[in-house]
Amino acid sequence: MKLYAVFNRDGGTFRTTDMEAYSAHAEKVFREAGHEIECHVVAGDEIVETMKKAAATPGIEGLIAGGGDGTISAAAGIAWKSGIVLGVVPAGTMNLFARSLKLPLDIWQALEALAEGNVHAVDIASANGRSFVHQFSAGMHARMVRYRNSMNFGSRLGKIRASTRAAIGVVFNPPEFEVEFSAEGKKGYHKVSAISVSNNEFGRDPLMFADSLDRGHLGFYLAEPLKPAGAMKLVFDILRGKLKENRSVTAMTATDVELHFPRARKDVKCVIDGELLPMPRDVKLKIHAGELKVLVNRM
C-alpha cells in the first residue's frame, strides 16, 4: 500500500519524542511490512492542510495520522471524503478513537500494529455535514471544555489536571437550556443540562467511548436539568460505567437526529470531537455506516 504519514509534533506524546528517530522507525517498520511510505512531521497549525495535500497526492492509498483526538478527527474526515484508508497513531491525551479501534496506545507499538494490520470498514458521523468520529455534545461537556481552555497547561498531565478542575467547576454550576429533537420518528421537547450524540453507543468505560464502531447507529443521550448534587451523581455514575442507568439520563439509538434550540444564547456552545464551537440553532446529525476505512490490528 502506498502511504503518507503526517505527525503533529505539537500533539501530546510527540512533544517529548525525538521525531526524527520516530519517523525513521516508522519508515523502517512499514517498508519491512511491504508498504511504500513517506513521513512528514509538521506543526499543529499546518497539520490539516498537510493531510489534505497528502490525500490529494496521486496514487496515495492511505493516510497515517499521528496526534491527539483533534488531529485524528480531522484526518478521519479527510480520509472519508477522499476514499482512502486511515491509520491512527494515538499521541494525544485521551485517544478515544484509537481506544474504540482497540489499537495499542503506545506510539511505537501502534506503528507495528498498523503496518501489519487489516483494512476494516467502520462508521463515521456528521453534524451539519461536519464529520466526527467520537461525539457531538452540548451543555455540561461544552462548559467543561470552555473552563479548561481558559486555564494554562503545557503537558499531558497539566491538561488532565485542568480537565479535572474544569469538571469540578461544572458540577457546581451546571447549565440549563431547551432543546427540541426528532430521532427515528420520535419527537420531544426537553429542558436539559447536557446533550451527547456519539458515533455508536458509548460502552461502560468512564472515558465514554464506543466499544464497537460498526453497528450503524448514533448513541443519543439527554440529561435533565441538574443541580450540583444531581450533577455529582451523574459524574459518579459515569465513573462507575453506569451512564445509562442514571435516573436523569434518557438514552436511545438512531441513524439520524435533528436538534432545534428554540432560544438563541451566546453562552451555549457545542463540542465536536473535543473542539469548542458556536452552537447552531439547528443541528442535523447522521451516521454514515461503514463509510470510513481504517487500519486495525490483524486478527
C-alpha positions, 0 to 999 in steps of 0.5 A: 500500500502506498502511504503518507504519514503526517505527525503533529509534533505539537500533539501530546506524546510527540512533544517529548519524542525525538521525531526524527528517530520516530519517523525513521522507525516508522519508515523502517517498520512499514517498508519491512511490512511491504508498504511504500511510505513517506513521513512528514512531521509538521506543526499543529497549525499546518497539520490539516492542510498537510493531510489534505495535500497528502490525500490529494497526492496521486496514487496515495492509498492511505493516510497515517495520522499521528496526534491527539483526538483533534488531529485524528478527527480531522484526518478521519474526515479527510480520509472519508471524503477522499476514499482512502484508508486511515491509520491512527497513531494515538499521541494525544491525551485521551485517544478515544478513537484509537481506544474504540479501534482497540489499537495499542496506545503506545506510539511505537507499538501502534506503528507495528500494529498498523503496518501489519494490520487489516483494512476494516470498514467502520462508521463515521458521523456528521453534524451539519455535514461536519464529520466526527468520529467520537461525539457531538455534545452540548451543555455540561461537556461544552462548559467543561471544555470552555473552563479548561481552555481558559486555564494554562497547561503545557503537558499531558498531565497539566491538561488532565489536571485542568480537565479535572478542575474544569469538571469540578467547576461544572458540577457546581454550576451546571447549565440549563437550556431547551432543546427540541429533537426528532430521532427515528420518528420520535419527537420531544421537547426537553429542558436539559443540562447536557446533550451527547450524540456519539458515533455508536453507543458509548460502552461502560468505560468512564472515558465514554467511548464506543466499544464497537464502531460498526453497528450503524447507529448514533448513541443519543443521550439527554440529561435533565436539568441538574443541580450540583448534587444531581450533577455529582451523581451523574459524574459518579455514575459515569465513573462507575460505567453506569451512564445509562442507568442514571435516573436523569439520563434518557438514552436511545439509538438512531441513524439520524437526529435533528436538534432545534434550540428554540432560544438563541444564547451566546453562552451555549456552545457545542463540542465536536470531537473535543473542539469548542464551537458556536452552537447552531440553532439547528443541528442535523446529525447522521451516521454514515455506516461503514463509510470510513476505512481504517487500519486495525490490528490483524486478527 
